């Protein structure tokens, strides 16, 4: 879909392109629902994007994240952890944080950047390699660099967002960048990245950090954190923890949880393979990726 849009975008008025994209999305969404809502099948991305768009516009649900309260029954059934991470961030990002670093490019989506909480902010995105879509015309700046050695001066940002990215640092990222030099096996380097994220934060600035959580596993391209690894990351940051929240996926959907309840959670293993199996497996609980996620808000002193 992205390639088609890139080809026809210069040839059509914006309104006509929007109509084509919308119609294609509707068809894929109907196919997704008709085929039982299998995670990662045709239409899954459209379904997930619509769910998250609705949630981050729903003040009642955001307040539940803000207050660390129980989520609605059946929340995020069959949807990956992005349906937790984005509303958690939107619920907690301070208005005073005007200069923002996205460490990992998880905000690089139109439906996220369109949210009022991100408008009128200075947003810099750091990731290893260019992506198919970018929003330079909105004033978003891009830097293609390693989080372990940021070419940014000390104490520059009001807030740093690092959603489901830290677990990839020092691992085999060649599958994402198609660059053999990014094929590494240095999982402890994620702690170096935490130190760099702290360095570029202003005193009093916030780091919003999420990682897949549960039983420790190293999958090659990323690692799933356990309590010990998470504690090491907090120690590497070197400041007091402001808040932490844990969410667990079950056959009932995503639920507020505790580290103890999440400690045996397993990532959907076939997601880590390259290429994916065909046809796509369906987990008994319809999990899409992580079965638990840790969300940490750290403040630099």
Kinemage of the C-alpha trace (Angstrom):
@kinemage 1
@onewidth
@group {chain A} dominant
@subgroup {mainchain}
@vectorlist {calphas} color= white
{ca unk a 1} P 0.000 0.000 0.000
{ca unk a 2} L 2.783 2.421 0.833
{ca unk a 3} L 4.516 1.770 -2.502
{ca unk a 4} L 1.272 2.376 -4.405
{ca unk a 5} L 0.694 5.619 -2.557
{ca unk a 6} L 4.247 6.786 -3.278
{ca unk a 7} L 3.775 6.174 -7.014
{ca unk a 8} L 0.363 7.791 -7.448
{ca unk a 9} L 0.664 10.600 -4.893
{ca unk a 10} L 2.378 13.055 -7.297
{ca unk a 11} L -0.216 12.293 -9.999
{ca unk a 12} L -3.483 12.854 -8.110
{ca unk a 13} L -5.133 15.603 -6.088
{ca unk a 14} L -4.932 14.971 -2.347
{ca unk a 15} L -8.698 14.402 -2.089
{ca unk a 16} L -8.644 11.719 -4.801
{ca unk a 17} L -5.668 9.953 -3.212
{ca unk a 18} L -7.414 9.999 0.176
{ca unk a 19} L -10.513 8.398 -1.374
{ca unk a 20} L -8.463 5.604 -2.965
{ca unk a 21} L -6.519 4.917 0.232
{ca unk a 22} L -9.703 4.935 2.317
{ca unk a 23} L -11.502 2.513 -0.013
{ca unk a 24} L -8.546 0.134 -0.013
{ca unk a 25} L -8.380 0.261 3.783
{ca unk a 26} L -12.080 -0.497 4.093
{ca unk a 27} L -11.766 -3.532 1.844
{ca unk a 28} L -8.823 -4.927 3.797
{ca unk a 29} L -10.593 -4.284 7.109
{ca unk a 30} L -13.697 -6.153 5.944
{ca unk a 31} L -11.511 -9.040 4.802
{ca unk a 32} L -9.759 -9.094 8.176
{ca unk a 33} L -13.045 -9.270 10.090
{ca unk a 34} L -14.592 -11.753 7.667
{ca unk a 35} L -11.614 -14.090 8.071
{ca unk a 36} L -11.826 -14.111 11.866
{ca unk a 37} L -9.470 -11.286 12.802
{ca unk a 38} L -6.233 -13.274 12.587
{ca unk a 39} L -3.326 -11.164 13.929
{ca unk a 40} L -0.979 -9.916 11.175
{ca unk a 41} L -3.274 -11.083 8.356
{ca unk a 42} L -4.553 -8.736 5.639
{ca unk a 43} L -6.333 -5.813 7.302
{ca unk a 44} L -4.737 -6.270 10.730
{ca unk a 45} L -2.775 -3.008 10.507
{ca unk a 46} L -5.925 -1.088 9.566
{ca unk a 47} L -7.854 -2.653 12.455
{ca unk a 48} L -5.054 -1.915 14.939
{ca unk a 49} L -4.622 1.660 13.728
{ca unk a 50} L -8.346 2.377 14.067
{ca unk a 51} L -8.475 0.873 17.534
{ca unk a 52} L -5.531 2.944 18.738
{ca unk a 53} L -6.876 6.099 17.073
{ca unk a 54} L -10.182 5.666 18.899
{ca unk a 55} L -8.511 4.914 22.228
{ca unk a 56} L -6.147 7.894 22.220
{ca unk a 57} L -9.168 10.122 21.506
{ca unk a 58} L -11.224 8.578 24.337
{ca unk a 59} L -10.677 10.551 27.534
{ca unk a 60} L -12.326 7.873 29.668
{ca unk a 61} L -9.860 5.195 28.564
{ca unk a 62} L -6.915 7.616 28.793
{ca unk a 63} L -7.932 8.415 32.355
{ca unk a 64} L -7.795 4.706 33.153
{ca unk a 65} L -4.200 4.640 31.922
{ca unk a 66} L -3.462 7.866 33.781
{ca unk a 67} L -4.820 6.504 37.057
{ca unk a 68} L -3.374 3.028 36.540
{ca unk a 69} L -6.914 1.696 36.605
{ca unk a 70} L -8.651 -1.397 35.211
{ca unk a 71} L -8.975 -1.413 31.410
{ca unk a 72} L -12.325 -1.991 29.654
{ca unk a 73} L -13.357 -5.648 29.388
{ca unk a 74} L -11.901 -7.342 26.314
{ca unk a 75} L -9.532 -4.460 25.619
{ca unk a 76} L -7.213 -5.050 22.650
{ca unk a 77} L -8.219 -8.638 21.935
{ca unk a 78} L -5.866 -10.021 19.267
{ca unk a 79} L -3.853 -6.780 19.043
{ca unk a 80} L -0.176 -6.326 19.855
{ca unk a 81} L 1.275 -4.183 22.637
{ca unk a 82} L 1.103 -0.930 20.656
{ca unk a 83} L -2.507 -0.663 21.882
{ca unk a 84} L -1.031 -0.308 25.385
{ca unk a 85} L 2.067 1.763 24.669
{ca unk a 86} L 0.510 4.602 22.682
{ca unk a 87} L -2.387 5.414 25.047
{ca unk a 88} L -0.071 5.025 28.049
{ca unk a 89} L 2.259 7.627 26.517
{ca unk a 90} L -0.552 10.005 25.535
{ca unk a 91} L -2.002 9.744 29.050
{ca unk a 92} L 1.295 10.637 30.751
{ca unk a 93} L 3.193 12.993 28.427
{ca unk a 94} L 3.423 16.384 30.208
{ca unk a 95} L 2.281 19.438 28.295
{ca unk a 96} L 5.447 21.239 29.405
{ca unk a 97} L 7.588 18.784 27.405
{ca unk a 98} L 7.834 20.853 24.249
{ca unk a 99} L 11.067 19.445 22.745
{ca unk a 100} L 10.754 15.715 22.234
{ca unk a 101} L 13.089 12.928 21.085
{ca unk a 102} L 11.539 9.780 19.658
{ca unk a 103} L 14.267 7.174 20.166
{ca unk a 104} L 13.246 4.412 17.807
{ca unk a 105} L 10.724 6.036 15.447
{ca unk a 106} L 7.553 4.593 16.993
{ca unk a 107} L 5.838 7.991 16.671
{ca unk a 108} L 6.499 8.118 12.923
{ca unk a 109} L 2.875 7.491 11.932
{ca unk a 110} L 0.330 10.015 10.730
{ca unk a 111} L -2.421 8.824 13.070
{ca unk a 112} L -0.082 9.336 16.050
{ca unk a 113} L 1.378 12.669 14.951
{ca unk a 114} L -2.172 13.925 14.314
{ca unk a 115} L -3.013 13.664 18.012
{ca unk a 116} L -3.416 17.105 19.641
{ca unk a 117} L -0.889 16.258 22.353
{ca unk a 118} L 1.892 16.074 19.733
{ca unk a 119} L 0.952 19.151 17.753
{ca unk a 120} L 3.127 22.246 18.149
{ca unk a 121} L 5.957 20.240 19.681
{ca unk a 122} L 9.479 20.042 18.329
{ca unk a 123} L 9.910 16.359 17.421
{ca unk a 124} L 13.209 14.727 16.512
{ca unk a 125} L 13.266 11.062 15.484
{ca unk a 126} L 16.390 8.912 15.785
{ca unk a 127} L 16.502 5.510 14.109
{ca unk a 128} L 19.154 3.380 12.411
{ca unk a 129} L 17.973 3.759 8.809
{ca unk a 130} L 15.465 5.744 6.708
{ca unk a 131} L 11.882 4.488 6.578
{ca unk a 132} L 9.393 4.513 3.717
{ca unk a 133} L 7.317 7.298 5.219
{ca unk a 134} L 8.473 10.537 6.776
{ca unk a 135} L 6.847 13.790 7.843
{ca unk a 136} L 9.504 16.432 7.264
{ca unk a 137} L 6.734 18.637 5.816
{ca unk a 138} L 5.270 18.780 9.343
{ca unk a 139} L 8.598 19.903 10.762
{ca unk a 140} L 9.633 16.481 12.080
{ca unk a 141} L 13.426 16.087 12.004
{ca unk a 142} L 15.150 12.752 11.334
{ca unk a 143} L 18.571 11.546 12.429
{ca unk a 144} L 19.867 8.140 11.382
{ca unk a 145} L 22.206 7.092 14.139
{ca unk a 146} L 22.927 4.638 16.941
{ca unk a 147} L 21.238 5.171 20.315
{ca unk a 148} L 24.456 4.095 22.027
{ca unk a 149} L 26.324 7.154 20.743
{ca unk a 150} L 23.957 10.034 20.055
{ca unk a 151} L 25.497 13.055 18.271
{ca unk a 152} L 23.363 15.402 20.379
{ca unk a 153} L 24.516 17.823 23.063
{ca unk a 154} L 23.852 17.218 26.735
{ca unk a 155} L 20.519 18.188 28.343
{ca unk a 156} L 18.737 19.135 25.119
{ca unk a 157} L 15.321 17.436 25.344
{ca unk a 158} L 12.354 17.951 27.652
{ca unk a 159} L 11.263 14.356 27.093
{ca unk a 160} L 12.505 11.190 25.405
{ca unk a 161} L 10.122 8.520 24.132
{ca unk a 162} L 11.543 5.011 23.696
{ca unk a 163} L 8.707 2.585 22.979
{ca unk a 164} L 9.586 -1.061 22.252
{ca unk a 165} L 13.035 -0.070 21.003
{ca unk a 166} L 15.535 -0.590 23.820
{ca unk a 167} L 15.196 -4.377 23.499
{ca unk a 168} L 16.671 -4.179 19.960
{ca unk a 169} L 19.830 -2.256 20.884
{ca unk a 170} L 22.960 -4.361 20.431
{ca unk a 171} L 21.011 -7.166 18.749
{ca unk a 172} L 20.739 -8.288 15.129
{ca unk a 173} L 19.034 -5.369 13.397
{ca unk a 174} L 20.152 -6.303 9.875
{ca unk a 175} L 16.685 -7.690 9.119
{ca unk a 176} L 15.302 -4.171 9.573
{ca unk a 177} L 18.076 -2.095 7.996
{ca unk a 178} L 19.433 -4.582 5.391
{ca unk a 179} L 22.909 -3.579 6.569
{ca unk a 180} L 25.199 -6.421 7.687
{ca unk a 181} L 27.062 -4.084 10.044
{ca unk a 182} L 23.936 -4.030 12.220
{ca unk a 183} L 24.177 -7.787 12.844
{ca unk a 184} L 25.330 -7.814 16.494
{ca unk a 185} L 25.036 -9.908 19.627
{ca unk a 186} L 25.736 -7.445 22.432
{ca unk a 187} L 22.460 -7.364 24.390
{ca unk a 188} L 23.959 -5.568 27.394
{ca unk a 189} L 24.573 -2.564 25.127
{ca unk a 190} L 20.970 -1.546 25.771
{ca unk a 191} L 22.280 -0.188 29.096
{ca unk a 192} L 24.670 2.107 27.203
{ca unk a 193} L 21.683 3.423 25.270
{ca unk a 194} L 19.823 4.181 28.513
{ca unk a 195} L 22.809 6.246 29.650
{ca unk a 196} L 22.752 8.201 26.390
{ca unk a 197} L 19.023 8.877 26.673
{ca unk a 198} L 19.579 10.218 30.171
{ca unk a 199} L 22.479 12.383 28.977
{ca unk a 200} L 20.406 14.229 26.364
{ca unk a 201} L 17.543 14.876 28.811
{ca unk a 202} L 17.266 18.167 30.650
{ca unk a 203} L 17.228 17.973 34.463
{ca unk a 204} L 13.626 17.223 35.382
{ca unk a 205} L 13.027 15.738 31.934
{ca unk a 206} L 11.073 12.529 31.381
{ca unk a 207} L 12.041 9.245 29.775
{ca unk a 208} L 9.031 7.181 28.672
{ca unk a 209} L 10.293 3.629 28.254
{ca unk a 210} L 8.463 0.435 27.306
{ca unk a 211} L 9.805 -3.075 26.696
{ca unk a 212} L 8.299 -6.543 26.200
{ca unk a 213} L 8.303 -8.194 29.609
{ca unk a 214} L 8.118 -11.675 31.120
{ca unk a 215} L 10.466 -14.651 31.085
{ca unk a 216} L 13.867 -13.544 29.784
{ca unk a 217} L 14.451 -14.546 26.165
{ca unk a 218} L 17.031 -13.449 23.599
{ca unk a 219} L 15.542 -13.920 20.133
{ca unk a 220} L 18.514 -12.634 18.142
{ca unk a 221} L 16.880 -9.469 16.832
{ca unk a 222} L 15.661 -8.413 20.295
{ca unk a 223} L 15.418 -9.549 23.882
{ca unk a 224} L 12.421 -9.834 26.179
{ca unk a 225} L 13.172 -8.226 29.542
{ca unk a 226} L 12.607 -9.861 32.901
{ca unk a 227} L 12.534 -8.098 36.273
{ca unk a 228} L 16.319 -8.281 36.669
{ca unk a 229} L 17.018 -6.796 33.237
{ca unk a 230} L 14.451 -4.071 33.793
{ca unk a 231} L 16.035 -3.181 37.135
{ca unk a 232} L 19.424 -2.932 35.443
{ca unk a 233} L 17.977 -0.491 32.914
{ca unk a 234} L 16.547 1.677 35.709
{ca unk a 235} L 19.903 1.606 37.492
{ca unk a 236} L 21.656 2.636 34.261
{ca unk a 237} L 19.414 5.675 34.097
{ca unk a 238} L 20.518 6.484 37.626
{ca unk a 239} L 17.471 8.323 38.938
{ca unk a 240} L 14.323 7.574 40.894
{ca unk a 241} L 11.500 5.797 39.123
{ca unk a 242} L 8.491 8.089 38.753
{ca unk a 243} L 5.919 5.432 37.832
{ca unk a 244} L 5.853 1.906 36.462
{ca unk a 245} L 2.930 -0.029 35.051
{ca unk a 246} L 2.650 -3.600 33.816
{ca unk a 247} L 0.063 -4.937 31.401
{ca unk a 248} L -0.530 -8.577 30.527
{ca unk a 249} L -2.267 -10.141 27.554
{ca unk a 250} L -4.644 -13.043 28.234
{ca unk a 251} L -7.493 -14.738 26.376
{ca unk a 252} L -9.624 -11.902 27.801
{ca unk a 253} L -7.488 -9.212 26.162
{ca unk a 254} L -5.042 -6.776 27.756
{ca unk a 255} L -5.324 -6.252 31.505
{ca unk a 256} L -3.579 -4.224 34.189
{ca unk a 257} L -1.152 -6.550 35.948
{ca unk a 258} L 1.852 -6.886 38.264
{ca unk a 259} L 5.477 -7.916 37.649
{ca unk a 260} L 4.823 -11.162 39.513
{ca unk a 261} L 1.841 -12.054 37.316
{ca unk a 262} L 3.864 -11.269 34.183
{ca unk a 263} L 7.100 -13.041 35.092
{ca unk a 264} L 6.345 -16.220 33.093
{ca unk a 265} L 4.783 -14.502 30.068
{ca unk a 266} L 6.163 -15.681 26.730
{ca unk a 267} L 6.481 -13.740 23.491
{ca unk a 268} L 4.761 -15.193 20.409
{ca unk a 269} L 7.770 -17.120 19.155
{ca unk a 270} L 6.929 -17.439 15.449
{ca unk a 271} L 6.913 -13.622 15.127
{ca unk a 272} L 10.680 -13.739 15.659
{ca unk a 273} L 11.293 -15.953 12.617
{ca unk a 274} L 12.319 -14.674 9.209
{ca unk a 275} L 10.392 -15.376 7.057
{ca unk a 276} L 7.098 -15.885 8.862
{ca unk a 277} L 5.272 -19.215 8.524
{ca unk a 278} L 2.662 -19.520 5.788
{ca unk a 279} L -0.168 -19.756 6.631
{ca unk a 280} L 0.108 -17.570 9.742
{ca unk a 281} L -0.356 -19.532 12.980
{ca unk a 282} L -3.115 -18.475 15.369
{ca unk a 283} L -2.220 -18.614 19.059
{ca unk a 284} L -4.846 -20.212 21.356
{ca unk a 285} L -5.215 -16.868 23.179
{ca unk a 286} L -4.976 -14.917 19.873
{ca unk a 287} L -1.868 -13.088 21.121
{ca unk a 288} L -0.162 -11.009 18.429
{ca unk a 289} L 3.345 -10.444 19.887
{ca unk a 290} L 4.302 -9.702 23.513
{ca unk a 291} L 2.107 -11.146 26.250
{ca unk a 292} L 3.264 -8.543 28.729
{ca unk a 293} L 4.725 -5.068 28.522
{ca unk a 294} L 6.453 -2.887 31.122
{ca unk a 295} L 5.862 0.887 30.930
{ca unk a 296} L 8.283 3.085 32.885
{ca unk a 297} L 8.323 6.836 33.421
{ca unk a 298} L 11.744 7.952 34.637
{ca unk a 299} L 12.666 11.486 35.693
{ca unk a 300} L 16.171 12.866 35.411
{ca unk a 301} L 17.209 14.621 38.610
